Amino acid sequence: MRSNSSSTLQDGRKANIDPCETELAVLISVIIPVRNEERTIGSCLEALALQDYSKKFFEVLVVDNGSTDRTLSTVLSYADHLRVKVIEKPLATISALRNEGSAAASGDLLAFLDADCIPPRTWLSTAAAIFEANPYQIIGADYLIPERSSLTARTWFGNSKLRAPKVVTWIPAGDLIVSKALFCSIGRFDESLETNEDCELCIRSKKRGFPVFAHPELAVVHMGTPQTLGDFFQKQKWHGRSVFKVFRRNFPSLQNLYPVGFAFYVLLSILGILVGIAKLLVSHDFVPLIFAGSALLLVCLLLAIPTAFRNHRLGTVLVLTLMMLVFGLARAASLLDPRTW
C-alpha cells in the first residue's frame, strides 16, 4: 500500500491530503508511549513479535517520557525480535509522545498502542487489509479486560459486545490506527490536552468527512484496567482532566455532554449535602440532607439501570449504581482541578 495525495470519499467529494511524508520504507509504524512501564511493556512487545504479519513490514517506535525503571532495557532486549527504536522525549504530554513517534515514523499507517495493551495476533494484518479498501478513516476498538478481572472491572468495562464494524464517536488512543497522510492532514494529536486527545482527534476527523470505525477484530486487552474502586476513582479523575476542554471547544456538537453534565450535577449534589449537614447541625432539620443525598443516589440508579439492560447484566444494577457514584465523584473532582479549565 502507498499513500496518494488525494482520494474520493463515499459521497464523491475529493479528499485533498498532503501526505507530509517521503518515500516509505515500511508499511506500518507501531507507536508506543512509555513512562515506567516495566510491568507490561514486555508482554506488549511479545504480542507484537508474535504477529502474523511479516516483521519486514512494520517497525516499533517506543517514545519514552523519562522512565527510571527497567522499561528501556526491556524494550532493547527485543531488538533481535523486532525492528524497534527508542525515542527520548521527557516531560511531555502523552499526545506529544505520540506525535513525536509519528514524526519519526516510516510507515504508511500509524498504529498507536499503549504499553499496557496486548494486541491479538492478527492485529496488524487485519488493519492492513482494512486500509487497503479505504485508507482515509480512523479504526480501532474499545478495550477488552484481562481474564480473571475483578467485579469492579467486569461491571464497568466488561467486554465489548461488538460483533461487526460500526461507526463510532471515537476510538481510544491505545488502540487507534490511521494512515499517516490523514493524521498529518487533520493536525495530529492536540498536545495541549493531557487526556481525551483521542476523542478530540476523532472529532476533527469526522468534521473533515473521514469516518471513525470500531472493528471487533482489532480489540486489544487492556492490562491497565482498574481492578479496585480506588484505582477506578483515580483513573477517572485523571481521564477527566481535559474532557471539559474538549466539550467547550466542540459545544455545538455536545461532545462529552454526559460526563461533563454528570460531573456538574454531582458537584451541585455535594453542595446540597453540605448545606443539608449545616442545616441539620443548626436547626436539627434533616430533610434537606436526605433530599440532596437521595437526589444524587437516584440519578446514579437511573443511569445504572439502562446500562445494565444494555449489557444483559441486570444483577449488576446495585454495583453499577455504586460505580456511577464513584465515577461522578471522580469527574467532579477533576472539575475542581484548575488544569481542567
C-alpha positions as CSV (number, residue, x, y, z in Angstrom):
1,M,0.0,0.0,0.0
2,R,1.2,3.5,-0.8
3,S,-0.5,6.7,0.2
4,N,-1.9,9.0,-2.6
5,S,-2.2,12.8,-2.3
6,S,-6.0,12.6,-2.9
7,S,-8.8,10.1,-2.6
8,T,-12.6,10.1,-3.3
9,L,-15.0,9.9,-0.3
10,Q,-18.1,7.8,-0.4
11,D,-20.3,10.9,-1.4
12,G,-18.0,11.6,-4.3
13,R,-16.1,14.6,-2.8
14,K,-12.3,14.7,-3.3
15,A,-10.2,14.5,-0.2
16,N,-7.1,16.5,-0.8
17,I,-4.5,15.3,1.7
18,D,-0.9,16.4,1.9
19,P,0.9,13.1,2.8
20,C,3.7,15.0,4.6
21,E,5.9,12.1,4.1
22,T,8.8,10.9,1.9
23,E,9.2,7.5,0.3
24,L,8.1,4.9,2.8
25,A,10.4,2.1,4.0
26,V,7.8,0.0,5.8
27,L,4.0,-0.4,5.8
28,I,3.1,0.1,9.5
29,S,4.7,2.1,12.3
30,V,3.6,1.0,15.8
31,I,3.9,3.9,18.2
32,I,4.1,3.2,22.0
33,P,4.4,6.0,24.5
34,V,6.0,4.8,27.8
35,R,6.9,6.0,31.3
36,N,8.0,3.4,33.8
37,E,6.1,0.6,32.1
38,E,8.4,-2.3,33.1
39,R,5.4,-4.4,34.3
40,T,3.6,-4.5,31.0
41,I,5.9,-3.4,28.1
42,G,7.4,-6.9,27.8
43,S,4.0,-8.5,27.2
44,C,3.1,-5.8,24.8
45,L,6.3,-6.3,22.7
46,E,6.0,-10.1,22.9
47,A,2.5,-9.8,21.3
48,L,3.9,-7.7,18.5
49,A,6.7,-10.2,18.0
50,L,4.1,-12.9,17.5
51,Q,2.1,-11.0,14.9
52,D,1.1,-13.0,11.8
53,Y,2.5,-10.0,9.8
54,S,5.9,-10.0,8.3
55,K,8.4,-8.2,10.5
56,K,9.9,-6.7,7.3
57,F,6.7,-4.6,7.0
58,F,6.4,-3.0,10.4
59,E,8.5,-1.1,12.9
60,V,8.0,-0.3,16.6
61,L,8.7,3.2,17.9
62,V,8.9,3.4,21.7
63,V,8.7,7.1,22.8
64,D,10.0,7.4,26.4
65,N,8.9,10.1,28.8
66,G,11.8,9.8,31.2
67,S,11.5,6.3,32.5
68,T,13.5,5.5,35.6
69,D,12.8,1.8,35.9
70,R,13.7,-1.1,33.5
71,T,11.3,-0.1,30.8
72,L,14.0,0.8,28.2
73,S,16.2,-2.2,29.0
74,T,13.2,-4.4,28.4
75,V,12.5,-2.7,25.1
76,L,16.1,-3.0,23.9
77,S,16.0,-6.7,24.7
78,Y,13.6,-7.1,21.8
79,A,16.0,-5.7,19.3
80,D,16.7,-9.1,17.9
81,H,13.0,-9.9,17.5
82,L,11.5,-6.6,16.3
83,R,12.5,-3.5,14.3
84,V,12.4,-1.4,17.5
85,K,13.6,2.1,18.1
86,V,13.6,4.2,21.3
87,I,12.9,7.9,21.1
88,E,13.5,10.1,24.1
89,K,11.0,12.9,24.9
90,P,11.0,13.7,28.7
91,L,8.4,16.0,30.4
92,A,5.9,15.7,27.6
93,T,2.1,15.0,27.5
94,I,1.1,11.7,26.1
95,S,-0.2,13.5,23.0
96,A,3.3,14.9,22.4
97,L,4.8,11.5,22.8
98,R,2.5,10.1,20.2
99,N,3.2,13.0,17.9
100,E,6.9,12.5,18.3
101,G,6.6,8.9,17.3
102,S,4.5,9.8,14.3
103,A,7.2,12.4,13.1
104,A,9.8,9.6,13.2
105,A,7.6,7.0,11.6
106,S,8.5,5.5,8.3
107,G,5.2,3.7,7.7
108,D,2.1,4.4,5.6
109,L,0.0,3.5,8.6
110,L,0.4,4.7,12.2
111,A,-0.7,2.1,14.8
112,F,-1.0,3.8,18.2
113,L,-0.7,1.2,21.0
114,D,-0.3,1.7,24.8
115,A,2.3,-0.2,26.7
116,D,-0.3,-1.9,28.9
117,C,-2.3,-3.2,25.9
118,I,-1.9,-6.6,24.3
119,P,-3.0,-6.8,20.7
120,P,-4.3,-10.0,19.1
121,R,-2.0,-12.0,16.7
122,T,-3.9,-10.7,13.7
123,W,-3.9,-7.0,14.8
124,L,-1.6,-5.7,12.1
125,S,-2.7,-7.9,9.2
126,T,-6.3,-7.0,9.9
127,A,-5.5,-3.3,9.9
128,A,-3.6,-3.5,6.7
129,A,-6.4,-5.3,5.0
130,I,-9.0,-2.7,6.2
131,F,-6.9,0.2,4.9
132,E,-6.4,-1.4,1.5
133,A,-10.1,-0.9,1.0
134,N,-10.2,2.7,2.4
135,P,-7.0,4.5,3.6
136,Y,-8.9,7.6,4.8
137,Q,-10.5,6.6,8.1
138,I,-9.6,6.0,11.7
139,I,-10.1,2.5,13.0
140,G,-9.6,0.6,16.3
141,A,-11.8,-0.8,19.0
142,D,-12.8,-0.5,22.7
143,Y,-10.5,-2.3,25.1
144,L,-11.0,-5.8,26.3
145,I,-10.5,-6.5,30.0
146,P,-7.9,-9.1,31.2
147,E,-9.0,-12.6,32.2
148,R,-9.9,-13.1,35.9
149,S,-10.7,-9.4,36.3
150,S,-12.4,-8.2,39.4
151,L,-16.1,-7.5,39.9
152,T,-15.3,-3.8,39.6
153,A,-13.6,-4.2,36.2
154,R,-16.2,-6.6,34.9
155,T,-19.1,-4.4,35.9
156,W,-17.9,-1.1,34.5
157,F,-15.9,-2.2,31.5
158,G,-16.9,-5.8,30.7
159,N,-16.0,-6.8,27.2
160,S,-17.3,-5.3,24.0
161,K,-20.4,-6.8,22.5
162,L,-19.5,-5.5,19.1
163,R,-19.8,-8.3,16.5
164,A,-19.3,-6.3,13.3
165,P,-17.6,-3.0,12.2
166,K,-19.6,0.0,13.4
167,V,-19.3,3.8,13.1
168,V,-18.5,5.2,16.5
169,T,-17.8,8.6,18.1
170,W,-14.2,8.0,19.0
171,I,-11.5,5.3,19.4
172,P,-9.2,5.1,22.4
173,A,-5.7,6.1,21.5
174,G,-4.2,2.9,23.0
175,D,-5.7,1.1,20.0
176,L,-6.1,3.7,17.3
177,I,-4.8,3.2,13.7
178,V,-4.8,5.8,11.0
179,S,-3.0,6.5,7.8
180,K,-0.1,8.9,8.1
181,A,-1.5,11.0,5.4
182,L,-4.8,11.5,7.1
183,F,-3.1,12.0,10.5
184,C,-0.9,14.8,9.1
185,S,-3.9,16.3,7.3
186,I,-6.2,16.7,10.3
187,G,-3.4,18.0,12.5
188,R,-2.1,15.2,14.8
189,F,-3.0,15.0,18.5
190,D,-3.5,18.2,20.4
191,E,-0.5,18.5,22.7
192,S,-2.3,20.9,25.0
193,L,-4.6,18.2,26.1
194,E,-3.5,15.9,28.9
195,T,-6.3,13.4,28.3
196,N,-9.2,12.9,25.9
197,E,-6.9,13.7,23.0
198,D,-8.2,10.6,21.1
199,C,-11.8,11.9,21.3
200,E,-10.7,15.3,20.1
201,L,-8.7,13.9,17.1
202,C,-11.7,11.8,16.1
203,I,-14.0,14.8,16.2
204,R,-11.7,16.7,13.8
205,S,-11.5,13.6,11.5
206,K,-15.3,13.4,11.3
207,K,-15.7,17.1,10.7
208,R,-13.4,16.7,7.7
209,G,-15.7,13.9,6.4
210,F,-13.4,10.9,7.4
211,P,-15.2,8.2,9.4
212,V,-14.3,6.5,12.6
213,F,-14.9,2.8,12.7
214,A,-14.7,0.2,15.5
215,H,-13.7,-3.3,14.4
216,P,-14.1,-6.1,16.9
217,E,-11.1,-7.9,15.4
218,L,-8.8,-5.0,16.4
219,A,-9.7,-5.1,20.1
220,V,-6.7,-5.2,22.5
221,V,-6.6,-6.4,26.1
222,H,-6.0,-3.5,28.4
223,M,-3.9,-4.8,31.2
224,G,-4.2,-1.4,32.9
225,T,-8.0,-1.8,33.5
226,P,-8.7,-0.6,37.1
227,Q,-9.5,-3.6,39.3
228,T,-10.5,-1.8,42.5
229,L,-12.8,1.1,43.3
230,G,-9.8,3.2,44.4
231,D,-7.9,2.7,41.2
232,F,-11.1,3.3,39.2
233,F,-11.6,6.6,41.0
234,Q,-8.0,7.7,40.4
235,K,-8.2,6.7,36.7
236,Q,-11.4,8.5,36.1
237,K,-10.2,11.6,37.9
238,W,-7.2,11.7,35.6
239,H,-9.2,10.9,32.5
240,G,-11.5,13.8,33.3
241,R,-8.8,16.5,33.2
242,S,-9.3,17.5,29.5
243,V,-12.8,16.3,29.0
244,F,-14.3,19.7,29.8
245,K,-11.8,21.5,27.4
246,V,-12.9,19.2,24.6
247,F,-16.6,19.9,25.5
248,R,-16.1,23.7,25.4
249,R,-14.3,23.6,22.1
250,N,-17.0,21.4,20.4
251,F,-20.0,22.8,22.2
252,P,-22.4,22.8,19.2
253,S,-21.9,19.0,18.9
254,L,-22.4,18.5,22.6
255,Q,-19.5,16.1,22.6
256,N,-18.7,14.9,26.2
257,L,-22.1,16.3,27.4
258,Y,-22.8,13.2,29.5
259,P,-19.6,13.1,31.6
260,V,-19.5,16.9,32.0
261,G,-23.1,17.3,32.8
262,F,-23.0,14.4,35.3
263,A,-19.9,15.9,36.9
264,F,-21.6,19.3,37.4
265,Y,-24.7,17.5,38.8
266,V,-22.6,15.7,41.3
267,L,-20.9,18.9,42.4
268,L,-24.3,20.6,43.0
269,S,-25.4,17.5,44.9
270,I,-22.4,17.6,47.1
271,L,-23.0,21.3,47.8
272,G,-26.6,20.4,48.7
273,I,-25.4,17.7,51.0
274,L,-23.1,20.1,52.7
275,V,-25.9,22.6,53.1
276,G,-28.1,19.8,54.5
277,I,-25.4,18.9,57.1
278,A,-25.2,22.6,58.1
279,K,-29.0,22.7,58.4
280,L,-29.0,19.6,60.5
281,L,-26.4,20.9,62.9
282,V,-28.0,24.3,63.3
283,S,-31.7,23.5,63.3
284,H,-31.9,19.7,63.6
285,D,-33.7,19.6,60.2
286,F,-32.6,16.5,58.4
287,V,-34.9,16.9,55.4
288,P,-32.5,18.9,53.2
289,L,-29.7,16.4,53.8
290,I,-32.0,13.4,52.9
291,F,-33.3,15.2,49.9
292,A,-29.8,16.1,48.5
293,G,-28.4,12.6,49.2
294,S,-31.4,10.8,47.7
295,A,-31.3,13.0,44.6
296,L,-27.7,12.0,44.0
297,L,-28.2,8.3,44.5
298,L,-31.4,8.3,42.5
299,V,-29.7,9.7,39.4
300,C,-26.9,7.1,39.8
301,L,-29.5,4.4,39.9
302,L,-31.4,5.8,36.9
303,L,-28.1,5.8,34.9
304,A,-27.2,2.3,36.1
305,I,-30.4,0.6,35.1
306,P,-30.3,1.1,31.3
307,T,-26.6,0.3,31.3
308,A,-27.3,-3.0,33.0
309,F,-30.1,-3.7,30.5
310,R,-27.9,-3.0,27.5
311,N,-25.2,-5.3,28.9
312,H,-27.7,-8.0,29.8
313,R,-26.5,-7.9,33.4
314,L,-29.5,-7.0,35.5
315,G,-27.8,-8.5,38.6
316,T,-25.1,-5.8,38.5
317,V,-27.5,-2.8,39.0
318,L,-26.5,-2.1,42.6
319,V,-22.8,-2.5,42.0
320,L,-23.2,-0.3,38.9
321,T,-25.0,2.3,40.9
322,L,-22.1,2.5,43.3
323,M,-19.7,2.8,40.4
324,M,-21.7,5.5,38.8
325,L,-21.4,7.4,42.1
326,V,-17.6,6.8,42.2
327,F,-17.4,7.9,38.5
328,G,-19.4,11.1,39.2
329,L,-17.2,11.9,42.3
330,A,-14.0,11.4,40.2
331,R,-15.2,13.6,37.4
332,A,-16.5,16.2,39.8
333,A,-13.0,16.2,41.5
334,S,-11.5,16.8,38.0
335,L,-13.6,19.9,37.6
336,L,-12.1,21.3,40.8
337,D,-8.6,21.0,39.2
338,P,-7.5,24.3,37.5
339,R,-5.9,22.3,34.7
340,T,-9.3,21.1,33.7
341,W,-10.4,24.6,32.6
